[in-house]
Amino acid sequence: MVRDWLEQQDWIKKAPAPELPEDILRQTMGKYREALRLLT
């Protein structure tokens, strides 16, 4: 999710990285929470 979003940005892949939008952060956190739930 984060990687896909970053690939769509006009960014030369050097610091500093663009700030992630809240919706991308929320979606990514949701995926990790789901993975944790399935693994535990």
Phi, psi and omega in degrees: 000306179296314181299316179300315180297315180298322180297334181275352183270157175275082186224136184269014175061040173228152180299144359275148177284156176295149178289134182282138176291153181305319183294325177292319177298314181297316180296319180294316177299321179298319179296317179293322177297318179295317178299317178298317180299318181289330183274341184247000000 
